[in-house]
Amino acid sequence: MGRAVPILALFSGLAGAADQKPHPPSPPPAPPPVPYSIPWQLRPAAVGNVLRFDSSFGSWRDEAGRSGSTSVIGLLGSWKLSTRAALLARVAVVRSHPPTAGTEKRANPVSNPLLGVTFLGSRPGGRRGALLFAAALPFGSGGGGSPRPGQSAALARAIATRSAMDNALFAVNYFTLIGGVSAARVTPGATIQIEATVLELLRARGPQTQDKARTNFTAGVHLGRSLSPRLSAAVELRYQRWLSNAAPVRADGRARETLTLAAGPRLHFRLGRSRWIRPGLSFSLPLDEPLSGQRYRMLQVDVPVSF
């Protein structure tokens, strides 16, 4: 018995030493995602599950100097297929409030629906590239051979209120094929993004006097700056050009090109482990005719929710 005591003590000491061995260090926590400045009207260089409410308000003046306004309320949904691809759908409703003494009538047309797919690629250093392939279907109201009074004017005002970047949504007599490319550099403090898009509009209904086909081009630059974990600010330059001699150009040569500038802040709130809401507010001004002569002023409220 006397010998058993030292032996038990020895094994007890060895067991205690084994228990005191240092545990392997736990892996460091994953770094937070680099903040991405979501563009105002350019396409995000990202894929995800997103529901985005977007309302634009434009004030303007007619030829007699009377004030009117137009609202465009849009809804976009995106469904992530993989880390590199997502489906998207978009539609908008227009609310037109022309001067009561003018010739335009109030109207509330619905836009064409837009369906598409986005492909995303990423490289080291925060570099991203994205491709868009989409189509706008000629199902919007205000089309055909005899639209209701005021609808055509309301759709034209909606195009201007959206800085002429969404022609496919409001060209309700046209089936539109859309192809676009964008590139972005995202760092912890800033985002810079450029994009270019070509739209081929093919008449699907309406009077034969309308253009059989039209070709449109849009482009833009977005610069965003992170001011704090919950606040960013951005400026955006947008450009639109008709590549064909479309009816708007024949009616007013100044309409061939449109240049607008937007700026505003955006907030960033985490709603859960992977859910974010990023409400933003921007103010836009036209930089050339004919929108500058009509004194367009555009305010956009943008609320994307990702999950």
VMD Tcl script that draws the C-alpha trace (Angstrom):
set ca {
  {0.00 0.00 0.00}
  {2.86 2.30 0.78}
  {4.27 1.87 -2.72}
  {0.91 2.51 -4.36}
  {0.68 6.00 -2.98}
  {3.73 7.41 -4.85}
  {2.67 5.62 -8.02}
  {-0.83 7.13 -7.85}
  {0.69 10.53 -7.14}
  {2.94 10.19 -10.19}
  {0.04 9.37 -12.52}
  {-2.01 12.18 -10.98}
  {0.77 14.64 -11.70}
  {1.11 13.46 -15.28}
  {-2.63 13.78 -15.83}
  {-2.59 17.28 -14.38}
  {0.25 18.28 -16.64}
  {-1.65 16.94 -19.64}
  {-4.68 18.96 -18.68}
  {-2.51 22.07 -18.46}
  {-1.29 21.81 -22.04}
  {-2.14 25.01 -23.94}
  {-5.10 24.75 -26.31}
  {-4.46 25.68 -29.94}
  {-5.31 29.35 -30.60}
  {-8.75 29.97 -32.06}
  {-8.79 31.38 -35.60}
  {-9.12 35.17 -35.80}
  {-12.61 36.50 -36.53}
  {-13.43 37.13 -40.14}
  {-12.94 40.77 -41.11}
  {-16.11 42.78 -41.66}
  {-17.19 43.15 -45.27}
  {-15.72 46.11 -47.09}
  {-18.45 48.78 -47.33}
  {-19.74 49.17 -50.87}
  {-21.30 52.46 -51.94}
  {-24.55 51.49 -53.69}
  {-25.09 53.64 -56.79}
  {-28.16 55.82 -57.09}
  {-29.20 54.93 -60.63}
  {-26.28 52.93 -61.93}
  {-26.43 49.17 -61.43}
  {-24.83 47.71 -58.29}
  {-21.69 45.68 -59.00}
  {-22.94 42.97 -56.66}
  {-25.25 39.97 -56.48}
  {-27.58 39.14 -53.61}
  {-31.08 38.71 -52.30}
  {-32.38 42.26 -52.37}
  {-35.68 44.10 -52.23}
  {-35.27 47.73 -53.26}
  {-37.87 50.49 -52.99}
  {-36.95 53.53 -55.05}
  {-39.00 56.72 -55.35}
  {-37.96 59.66 -57.53}
  {-39.69 63.03 -57.50}
  {-39.12 65.57 -60.28}
  {-40.30 69.17 -60.43}
  {-40.27 71.04 -63.75}
  {-41.75 73.95 -65.70}
  {-43.58 73.89 -69.02}
  {-43.12 76.29 -71.94}
  {-45.30 78.90 -70.22}
  {-43.28 78.72 -66.99}
  {-45.96 76.85 -65.07}
  {-44.79 74.34 -62.45}
  {-45.55 70.64 -62.60}
  {-44.23 67.49 -60.96}
  {-43.79 63.80 -61.68}
  {-43.20 60.89 -59.29}
  {-41.73 57.53 -60.27}
  {-42.15 54.79 -57.68}
  {-40.06 51.74 -58.46}
  {-39.64 48.27 -56.99}
  {-36.71 45.95 -57.74}
  {-36.23 42.39 -56.58}
  {-33.03 40.36 -56.89}
  {-32.60 36.65 -56.19}
  {-29.11 35.27 -55.71}
  {-28.43 32.10 -57.70}
  {-24.79 31.79 -56.62}
  {-21.89 33.98 -55.53}
  {-21.54 34.98 -59.19}
  {-25.08 35.29 -60.55}
  {-28.49 36.71 -59.64}
  {-31.86 37.13 -61.29}
  {-33.60 40.48 -61.15}
  {-37.00 41.98 -61.89}
  {-38.11 45.59 -61.88}
  {-41.26 47.65 -62.44}
  {-42.36 51.24 -61.75}
  {-45.51 53.33 -61.42}
  {-45.70 56.95 -62.61}
  {-47.78 59.68 -60.98}
  {-48.03 62.83 -63.11}
  {-49.16 66.23 -61.82}
  {-48.98 68.73 -64.72}
  {-50.02 72.37 -64.33}
  {-53.79 72.63 -64.00}
  {-53.87 75.38 -66.62}
  {-51.75 73.47 -69.15}
  {-52.69 71.04 -71.90}
  {-51.25 67.92 -70.24}
  {-53.63 65.67 -68.35}
  {-52.97 63.80 -65.14}
  {-52.11 60.14 -65.61}
  {-50.70 57.24 -63.62}
  {-49.25 54.73 -66.09}
  {-47.38 51.56 -65.14}
  {-44.00 50.92 -66.73}
  {-42.81 47.94 -68.71}
  {-41.57 45.08 -66.52}
  {-37.87 44.39 -66.79}
  {-36.36 40.91 -66.31}
  {-32.68 40.09 -66.36}
  {-29.65 38.33 -64.96}
  {-26.46 39.75 -63.49}
  {-23.05 38.04 -63.50}
  {-20.32 39.15 -61.11}
  {-16.58 38.55 -61.07}
  {-14.11 39.70 -58.44}
  {-10.34 40.09 -58.26}
  {-7.88 40.86 -55.46}
  {-7.66 44.44 -54.35}
  {-11.41 45.01 -54.24}
  {-11.84 44.93 -58.02}
  {-15.19 43.82 -59.41}
  {-16.71 43.40 -62.82}
  {-20.34 42.76 -63.69}
  {-22.39 41.95 -66.78}
  {-26.11 42.51 -67.27}
  {-28.38 40.86 -69.81}
  {-32.02 41.94 -69.61}
  {-35.19 42.59 -71.52}
  {-38.03 45.06 -71.00}
  {-41.39 43.63 -72.09}
  {-43.95 45.90 -73.85}
  {-46.70 45.42 -71.27}
  {-46.73 48.90 -69.75}
  {-49.83 51.06 -69.78}
  {-50.07 54.04 -72.08}
  {-49.08 52.07 -75.19}
  {-50.89 50.91 -78.29}
  {-52.55 52.96 -80.98}
  {-54.82 55.04 -78.72}
  {-53.37 55.62 -75.24}
  {-55.46 57.40 -72.64}
  {-54.99 61.19 -72.47}
  {-51.93 62.26 -70.56}
  {-50.23 58.88 -70.41}
  {-47.70 59.50 -73.17}
  {-46.73 62.84 -71.63}
  {-46.46 61.24 -68.18}
  {-44.13 58.55 -69.51}
  {-41.92 61.17 -71.18}
  {-41.78 63.09 -67.90}
  {-40.86 59.87 -66.08}
  {-37.87 59.40 -68.40}
  {-36.63 62.89 -67.52}
  {-37.28 62.39 -63.80}
  {-35.01 59.32 -63.94}
  {-32.25 61.26 -65.76}
  {-33.04 59.41 -69.02}
  {-31.31 56.31 -67.62}
  {-34.44 54.12 -67.71}
  {-35.76 54.59 -71.25}
  {-36.60 50.89 -71.59}
  {-39.06 50.99 -68.70}
  {-41.12 53.83 -70.16}
  {-40.93 53.01 -73.89}
  {-44.14 51.00 -73.50}
  {-44.57 50.25 -77.23}
  {-41.12 48.66 -77.46}
  {-39.53 45.34 -76.63}
  {-36.02 46.22 -75.47}
  {-32.88 44.10 -75.33}
  {-30.33 45.38 -72.82}
  {-26.66 44.56 -72.39}
  {-24.39 46.29 -69.93}
  {-20.97 46.09 -68.33}
  {-19.66 47.72 -65.16}
  {-16.37 47.79 -63.25}
  {-15.76 48.86 -59.68}
  {-12.94 49.24 -57.16}
  {-14.08 48.88 -53.56}
  {-11.73 49.76 -50.68}
  {-12.47 50.27 -46.98}
  {-12.78 54.01 -47.50}
  {-14.13 54.53 -51.01}
  {-15.91 53.08 -54.05}
  {-15.37 54.05 -57.65}
  {-17.54 52.52 -60.35}
  {-18.10 53.02 -64.07}
  {-20.66 51.41 -66.37}
  {-21.90 51.41 -69.94}
  {-25.14 50.00 -71.38}
  {-26.57 49.57 -74.87}
  {-30.34 49.26 -75.38}
  {-31.95 48.10 -78.61}
  {-35.63 49.07 -78.73}
  {-37.85 47.17 -81.19}
  {-41.40 48.35 -81.81}
  {-43.90 45.67 -80.76}
  {-47.15 47.67 -80.88}
  {-48.42 51.16 -81.48}
  {-48.81 53.21 -84.65}
  {-46.72 52.43 -87.71}
  {-45.57 56.05 -87.71}
  {-43.35 55.33 -84.70}
  {-39.74 54.26 -85.17}
  {-39.40 50.61 -86.06}
  {-36.21 50.43 -83.98}
  {-34.16 52.71 -81.77}
  {-30.70 52.37 -80.24}
  {-29.86 54.01 -76.94}
  {-26.67 54.25 -74.90}
  {-26.23 55.12 -71.23}
  {-23.12 55.43 -69.07}
  {-22.12 56.76 -65.70}
  {-19.49 57.20 -63.00}
  {-20.17 56.72 -59.28}
  {-17.83 57.92 -56.52}
  {-18.67 56.96 -52.94}
  {-16.89 57.76 -49.68}
  {-17.35 56.02 -46.32}
  {-17.61 58.68 -43.59}
  {-18.29 56.26 -40.71}
  {-19.47 52.65 -40.30}
  {-23.06 53.88 -40.65}
  {-22.75 56.80 -43.04}
  {-21.47 57.27 -46.57}
  {-21.86 59.92 -49.25}
  {-21.65 59.69 -53.02}
  {-21.75 61.66 -56.25}
  {-22.86 60.24 -59.58}
  {-22.49 61.54 -63.14}
  {-24.94 60.09 -65.70}
  {-24.90 60.29 -69.47}
  {-27.48 59.22 -72.07}
  {-27.21 59.36 -75.83}
  {-29.43 58.24 -78.69}
  {-27.22 56.38 -81.18}
  {-29.99 56.33 -83.79}
  {-31.97 59.23 -85.19}
  {-34.93 58.45 -82.93}
  {-38.16 60.43 -82.81}
  {-37.18 62.38 -79.66}
  {-34.07 63.59 -81.49}
  {-35.98 64.53 -84.62}
  {-38.43 66.52 -82.48}
  {-35.66 68.32 -80.56}
  {-32.01 67.87 -81.46}
  {-30.97 68.78 -77.93}
  {-32.59 65.56 -76.69}
  {-29.86 63.40 -78.28}
  {-27.71 63.74 -75.15}
  {-28.59 64.08 -71.49}
  {-26.11 64.80 -68.71}
  {-27.10 64.89 -65.04}
  {-25.30 65.03 -61.70}
  {-26.53 63.55 -58.41}
  {-25.20 63.63 -54.85}
  {-26.38 62.58 -51.42}
  {-25.84 60.56 -48.22}
  {-26.68 56.96 -47.40}
  {-27.08 55.21 -44.03}
  {-26.10 51.61 -43.29}
  {-27.86 49.54 -40.60}
  {-27.41 45.85 -39.88}
  {-30.73 44.11 -39.18}
  {-29.29 40.72 -38.35}
  {-26.41 38.43 -39.16}
  {-26.75 38.93 -42.90}
  {-29.51 41.52 -43.30}
  {-28.88 45.17 -44.06}
  {-30.99 48.21 -44.78}
  {-29.25 51.11 -46.51}
  {-31.60 54.07 -46.98}
  {-30.31 56.96 -49.04}
  {-31.38 60.37 -50.30}
  {-29.97 62.10 -53.38}
  {-30.56 65.33 -55.25}
  {-30.04 65.57 -59.02}
  {-29.63 68.43 -61.48}
  {-29.47 68.43 -65.29}
  {-26.32 69.89 -66.77}
  {-27.60 70.53 -70.31}
  {-30.65 71.26 -72.41}
  {-33.48 70.50 -72.74}
  {-33.91 69.45 -69.07}
  {-32.00 72.40 -67.68}
  {-34.23 74.80 -69.63}
  {-37.29 73.14 -68.09}
  {-35.67 73.61 -64.66}
  {-35.84 69.98 -63.66}
  {-34.98 69.21 -60.04}
  {-34.97 65.57 -59.00}
  {-35.05 64.05 -55.52}
  {-34.59 60.32 -55.01}
  {-35.38 58.23 -51.92}
  {-33.75 54.82 -52.19}
  {-34.27 52.00 -49.64}
  {-32.52 48.71 -50.50}
  {-32.90 45.81 -48.08}
  {-30.51 42.86 -48.47}
  {-31.03 39.49 -46.79}
}
mol new
graphics top color blue
foreach p $ca { graphics top sphere $p radius 0.5 }
foreach p [lrange $ca 0 end-1] q [lrange $ca 1 end] { graphics top cylinder $p $q radius 0.2 }
display resetview
